[in-house]
Amino acid sequence: DPVQLLFVSTGGASTVAHPRNLVLAGEGSRATLVETYTTINASADWTNTVTEIAVGPGAALHHYKLQQEGEESYHIGLTRVRIDRDGAYTSFVMSLGARLARNEIDVLIAGEHVECRLNGAYLLRRRQHADNTTQVEHAGGHSRSHQVYKGVIDERARAVFQGRVLVREGAQGTDAHQLNRNLLLSPNARADSK
């Protein structure tokens, strides 16, 4: 069964939350992690979260993050991942809420024969802003990374995708792909890709 981390803001007076999560996928293990951030009552909350993940040799982790906080909320999230030899990490980030949402994923492919997939989607409207920033560092050879982020933006909303792939010297046989696509439903909607 998946492991679910559920973070719920109950609204009312403005609140600030700084959750820190540590996930250790031991050698040869398999797991699915679901990380959810939501708001029950509309308020100007701020969530500042850090999730650190270590995928051991031969381990596989599927990680899903759902960010659906209130329209006046602010969400800043950092996910830092290290993947050892023969490991696999698959991520999917869905951004639906918040006035401002920033999801940053920083991956170190430390071993050889690693598979890394980063996927994301966002649905934005009104004056929402979603920023997805990724960095994949290939330090181990014969590994693959694939990134696909897609969004639908309406009204005066704005989306930003910033992706970076770094291949270190000696990381022979690296295969890296990156794709960002956006559908603008309004002449005032905006999407920036870098």
One Martini backbone bead per residue (centre of mass of N, CA, C, O) as a GRO file, in nm:
protein
  194
    1ASP     BB    1   0.099   0.034   0.017
    2PRO     BB    2   0.075   0.348   0.035
    3VAL     BB    3   0.236   0.636   0.147
    4GLN     BB    4   0.088   0.901   0.344
    5LEU     BB    5   0.121   1.259   0.328
    6LEU     BB    6  -0.077   1.484   0.530
    7PHE     BB    7  -0.140   1.837   0.472
    8VAL     BB    8  -0.342   2.051   0.685
    9SER     BB    9  -0.514   2.349   0.652
   10THR     BB   10  -0.763   2.532   0.851
   11GLY     BB   11  -0.717   2.819   0.878
   12GLY     BB   12  -0.790   3.144   0.942
   13ALA     BB   13  -0.535   3.231   1.061
   14SER     BB   14  -0.239   3.291   0.970
   15THR     BB   15  -0.005   3.043   0.854
   16VAL     BB   16   0.296   2.848   0.931
   17ALA     BB   17   0.481   2.586   0.754
   18HIS     BB   18   0.779   2.345   0.822
   19PRO     BB   19   0.816   2.074   0.672
   20ARG     BB   20   1.001   1.762   0.731
   21ASN     BB   21   1.132   1.507   0.510
   22LEU     BB   22   1.238   1.153   0.537
   23VAL     BB   23   1.351   0.923   0.277
   24LEU     BB   24   1.433   0.565   0.298
   25ALA     BB   25   1.543   0.352   0.039
   26GLY     BB   26   1.637   0.058   0.055
   27GLU     BB   27   1.780  -0.206  -0.051
   28GLY     BB   28   1.549  -0.335  -0.287
   29SER     BB   29   1.318  -0.156  -0.258
   30ARG     BB   30   0.953  -0.078  -0.248
   31ALA     BB   31   0.764   0.234  -0.322
   32THR     BB   32   0.485   0.455  -0.229
   33LEU     BB   33   0.447   0.815  -0.240
   34VAL     BB   34   0.211   1.046  -0.082
   35GLU     BB   35   0.190   1.405  -0.121
   36THR     BB   36  -0.028   1.630   0.066
   37TYR     BB   37  -0.168   1.965   0.000
   38THR     BB   38  -0.415   2.138   0.205
   39THR     BB   39  -0.728   2.332   0.235
   40ILE     BB   40  -1.020   2.409   0.407
   41ASN     BB   41  -0.976   2.719   0.450
   42ALA     BB   42  -0.955   3.027   0.350
   43SER     BB   43  -0.610   3.149   0.337
   44ALA     BB   44  -0.285   3.303   0.414
   45ASP     BB   45  -0.083   3.065   0.369
   46TRP     BB   46   0.241   2.901   0.456
   47THR     BB   47   0.444   2.669   0.276
   48ASN     BB   48   0.766   2.512   0.386
   49THR     BB   49   0.910   2.246   0.216
   50VAL     BB   50   1.109   1.940   0.288
   51THR     BB   51   1.233   1.667   0.081
   52GLU     BB   52   1.423   1.378   0.156
   53ILE     BB   53   1.587   1.140  -0.072
   54ALA     BB   54   1.689   0.787  -0.060
   55VAL     BB   55   1.807   0.569  -0.314
   56GLY     BB   56   1.900   0.269  -0.316
   57PRO     BB   57   2.023  -0.009  -0.420
   58GLY     BB   58   1.772  -0.131  -0.631
   59ALA     BB   59   1.565   0.079  -0.584
   60ALA     BB   60   1.204   0.188  -0.572
   61LEU     BB   61   1.037   0.512  -0.633
   62HIS     BB   62   0.713   0.647  -0.593
   63HIS     BB   63   0.625   1.001  -0.640
   64TYR     BB   64   0.353   1.195  -0.507
   65LYS     BB   65   0.234   1.540  -0.567
   66LEU     BB   66  -0.022   1.735  -0.402
   67GLN     BB   67  -0.124   2.077  -0.480
   68GLN     BB   68  -0.433   2.220  -0.301
   69GLU     BB   69  -0.449   2.504  -0.210
   70GLY     BB   70  -0.546   2.797  -0.150
   71GLU     BB   71  -0.577   3.103  -0.329
   72GLU     BB   72  -0.395   3.254  -0.077
   73SER     BB   73  -0.163   3.072  -0.092
   74TYR     BB   74   0.171   2.948  -0.007
   75HIS     BB   75   0.418   2.743  -0.197
   76ILE     BB   76   0.724   2.589  -0.083
   77GLY     BB   77   0.917   2.332  -0.259
   78LEU     BB   78   1.161   2.075  -0.169
   79THR     BB   79   1.328   1.816  -0.361
   80ARG     BB   80   1.573   1.577  -0.254
   81VAL     BB   81   1.773   1.349  -0.458
   82ARG     BB   82   1.920   1.016  -0.422
   83ILE     BB   83   2.076   0.783  -0.659
   84ASP     BB   84   2.166   0.467  -0.679
   85ARG     BB   85   2.249   0.194  -0.805
   86ASP     BB   86   1.984   0.062  -0.986
   87GLY     BB   87   1.791   0.287  -0.951
   88ALA     BB   88   1.447   0.426  -0.894
   89TYR     BB   89   1.275   0.737  -0.999
   90THR     BB   90   0.935   0.862  -0.959
   91SER     BB   91   0.766   1.168  -1.054
   92PHE     BB   92   0.459   1.355  -0.947
   93VAL     BB   93   0.334   1.688  -1.008
   94MET     BB   94   0.042   1.863  -0.870
   95SER     BB   95  -0.096   2.186  -0.958
   96LEU     BB   96  -0.395   2.372  -0.824
   97GLY     BB   97  -0.301   2.577  -0.608
   98ALA     BB   98  -0.246   2.884  -0.515
   99ARG     BB   99  -0.100   3.184  -0.567
  100LEU     BB  100   0.186   3.045  -0.489
  101ALA     BB  101   0.394   2.798  -0.662
  102ARG     BB  102   0.689   2.605  -0.561
  103ASN     BB  103   0.866   2.343  -0.740
  104GLU     BB  104   1.157   2.168  -0.635
  105ILE     BB  105   1.396   1.955  -0.812
  106ASP     BB  106   1.680   1.762  -0.683
  107VAL     BB  107   1.902   1.547  -0.867
  108LEU     BB  108   2.118   1.263  -0.788
  109ILE     BB  109   2.313   1.062  -0.996
  110ALA     BB  110   2.540   0.842  -0.841
  111GLY     BB  111   2.487   0.595  -1.018
  112GLU     BB  112   2.451   0.328  -1.211
  113HIS     BB  113   2.176   0.239  -1.380
  114VAL     BB  114   1.962   0.477  -1.383
  115GLU     BB  115   1.615   0.577  -1.318
  116CYS     BB  116   1.458   0.897  -1.418
  117ARG     BB  117   1.131   1.052  -1.341
  118LEU     BB  118   0.984   1.371  -1.435
  119ASN     BB  119   0.658   1.488  -1.349
  120GLY     BB  120   0.404   1.739  -1.461
  121ALA     BB  121   0.116   1.941  -1.347
  122TYR     BB  122  -0.103   2.230  -1.439
  123LEU     BB  123  -0.381   2.434  -1.304
  124LEU     BB  124  -0.460   2.766  -1.407
  125ARG     BB  125  -0.599   3.071  -1.254
  126ARG     BB  126  -0.639   3.382  -1.262
  127ARG     BB  127  -0.348   3.474  -1.043
  128GLN     BB  128  -0.179   3.240  -1.071
  129HIS     BB  129   0.140   3.077  -0.965
  130ALA     BB  130   0.371   2.848  -1.131
  131ASP     BB  131   0.679   2.681  -1.025
  132ASN     BB  132   0.909   2.473  -1.209
  133THR     BB  133   1.209   2.319  -1.077
  134THR     BB  134   1.491   2.153  -1.233
  135GLN     BB  135   1.754   1.909  -1.135
  136VAL     BB  136   1.989   1.699  -1.314
  137GLU     BB  137   2.258   1.492  -1.196
  138HIS     BB  138   2.512   1.326  -1.376
  139ALA     BB  139   2.751   1.101  -1.221
  140GLY     BB  140   2.644   0.843  -1.344
  141GLY     BB  141   2.649   0.603  -1.565
  142HIS     BB  142   2.415   0.463  -1.765
  143SER     BB  143   2.177   0.680  -1.757
  144ARG     BB  144   1.829   0.798  -1.703
  145SER     BB  145   1.638   1.098  -1.804
  146HIS     BB  146   1.293   1.222  -1.760
  147GLN     BB  147   1.100   1.516  -1.868
  148VAL     BB  148   0.746   1.610  -1.794
  149TYR     BB  149   0.568   1.922  -1.853
  150LYS     BB  150   0.222   2.030  -1.801
  151GLY     BB  151  -0.019   2.300  -1.903
  152VAL     BB  152  -0.304   2.500  -1.786
  153ILE     BB  153  -0.389   2.844  -1.881
  154ASP     BB  154  -0.580   3.107  -1.729
  155GLU     BB  155  -0.636   3.420  -1.767
  156ARG     BB  156  -0.375   3.562  -1.538
  157ALA     BB  157  -0.191   3.336  -1.541
  158ARG     BB  158   0.128   3.167  -1.438
  159ALA     BB  159   0.404   2.989  -1.589
  160VAL     BB  160   0.704   2.803  -1.480
  161PHE     BB  161   0.991   2.653  -1.649
  162GLN     BB  162   1.296   2.502  -1.500
  163GLY     BB  163   1.553   2.325  -1.668
  164ARG     BB  164   1.824   2.093  -1.565
  165VAL     BB  165   2.117   1.937  -1.712
  166LEU     BB  166   2.392   1.750  -1.564
  167VAL     BB  167   2.707   1.631  -1.696
  168ARG     BB  168   2.951   1.457  -1.582
  169GLU     BB  169   3.249   1.356  -1.577
  170GLY     BB  170   3.214   1.008  -1.669
  171ALA     BB  171   2.897   1.000  -1.771
  172GLN     BB  172   2.857   0.764  -1.955
  173GLY     BB  173   2.561   0.701  -2.131
  174THR     BB  174   2.377   0.936  -2.129
  175ASP     BB  175   2.009   0.989  -2.097
  176ALA     BB  176   1.837   1.298  -2.183
  177HIS     BB  177   1.509   1.443  -2.119
  178GLN     BB  178   1.298   1.737  -2.223
  179LEU     BB  179   0.955   1.867  -2.144
  180ASN     BB  180   0.742   2.159  -2.236
  181ARG     BB  181   0.386   2.221  -2.206
  182ASN     BB  182   0.131   2.466  -2.320
  183LEU     BB  183  -0.205   2.597  -2.248
  184LEU     BB  184  -0.364   2.885  -2.367
  185LEU     BB  185  -0.694   3.039  -2.278
  186SER     BB  186  -0.561   3.334  -2.276
  187PRO     BB  187  -0.421   3.643  -2.357
  188ASN     BB  188  -0.317   3.673  -2.035
  189ALA     BB  189  -0.167   3.432  -2.041
  190ARG     BB  190   0.139   3.264  -1.906
  191ALA     BB  191   0.451   3.112  -2.042
  192ASP     BB  192   0.766   2.989  -1.912
  193SER     BB  193   1.066   2.857  -2.071
  194LYS     BB  194   1.405   2.703  -1.964
   0.00000   0.00000   0.00000
